[in-house]
Amino acid sequence: MSHGDPKKWYMPGWRIEQKYAPGVLIGNWGEERYKFDKGTNKHNSTHRTDFRNYGGYKPDVILRRQAMLRNEGLGKEQIFTHHGNRYSNNMISWYDEHYNNRERDVPDRLPALRAWDSHKLAWAPEKSDYPMQGQPTNFGLYGNLQDQWRKQLANETKGDYVTNYQSSYEPLPEESLRSTRYANPKALSSTLHPYNKINKDLNLRNTSVVKQPEVLAAVSVL
């Protein structure tokens, strides 16, 4: 085939299609692409076509359990709560127990001296095997973070037409407003000097004209 033959664009060696997907790969997309969703496929399989129902036959429970364990794995109930709620109340760390001088309850109290256990070949009871039961000490960090998260959520939902000045403005109380204004008399006021004539008038050069009056005016309060 010649170089200028237009048939070459229809051959797989000359034309390569661009495979583009508009989706963004986030999360565990590598694992989720191999996940099998039950009940979403409508087509028949070879097993479904060749299957024969013999009536009162009971399925093999052990085989089904092994297949489910192989495909889905153990659930969190079998990993964390296989002893019930035994580990749901031991949130107190050693640092919290020693630093805050927290005392154990009578059922949870350990003996003052340990004894040598010949079966375990260790000094028993070990303190790490019997953690302190109860709620941890609350230092207020979680509450402060919740307040901060509420403020951030409120600022994000205000809209795009709210300025920084409007969001940070705090209204003052009404008693802070002063409607009456008192001024010094004209003879004692330092704001009536001709500022714009300092460089033109020789008498006003090298002098500071913006000064407080030496004698304050006696103002009577109404």
C-alpha positions, 0 to 999 in steps of 0.5 A, a space after each residue: 500500500 502506498 503512502 498516499 492511499 486513503 484506505 490506510 486510515 481505516 486499518 488498525 495499524 494506522 488509526 489508533 482510537 483515543 480511549 478517554 473517560 470523563 470520570 475521575 478515578 477517586 477512592 479505591 477505584 482499583 478494587 471497586 472495578 473488580 467488585 461483583 454486584 449481585 442481582 445487577 446482571 440480567 443475562 444467563 450464565 452457564 451454571 444457571 442454564 445447566 442447573 436442575 432443581 431437584 426439589 427438596 435439596 438443601 444447599 451446602 452451607 459450608 461451601 456457601 460460607 467459604 465462598 462468601 468468606 472468600 469473596 467478601 471477607 470477615 465483617 467488622 462485627 466478627 473482628 471488633 465485637 466478637 467478645 461483645 461490648 468488652 472493648 467499648 468502655 476502655 477509652 482511658 490511656 495510661 497517660 490519662 490515668 497517671 497524669 490526671 490521677 484517676 482512680 479505678 473502681 473497686 471491681 476494676 482495681 488491681 492488687 498493690 503487689 503482683 505475684 509470679 505466675 508459673 503457668 504464664 511465666 510472668 508477673 501477674 496481673 499485668 496492667 496492660 491486660 486490664 485497662 481502666 474502664 470508663 470515659 476518657 478525660 475531656 479537655 474541651 478539644 472536641 467541643 472546640 473543633 465542633 464549634 470551629 466546624 460549625 462556623 466553617 460550615 456557616 461561612 461556606 453556606 452564606 453565598 458568594 456575595 458576602 464580603 470579608 467586612 460583612 462576615 467579620 462585622 460585629 454590631 456594637 451595642 446601642 449605648 456605645 453611640 454618642 450623639 452629642 459632640 463637644 468642641 473647643 472654642 475657636 480661640 483655643 482650637 488647634 485645628 484652625 491653623 492654616 496648614 497649607 501656608 506652612 511652606 509659604 509663610 515664613 512665620 509658620 516654618 519650623 513650627 508644629 501647629 497641630 498642638 493640643 490647647 494649653 488650657 482646656 475649655 470649660 464645657 458644661 454638660 447638659 
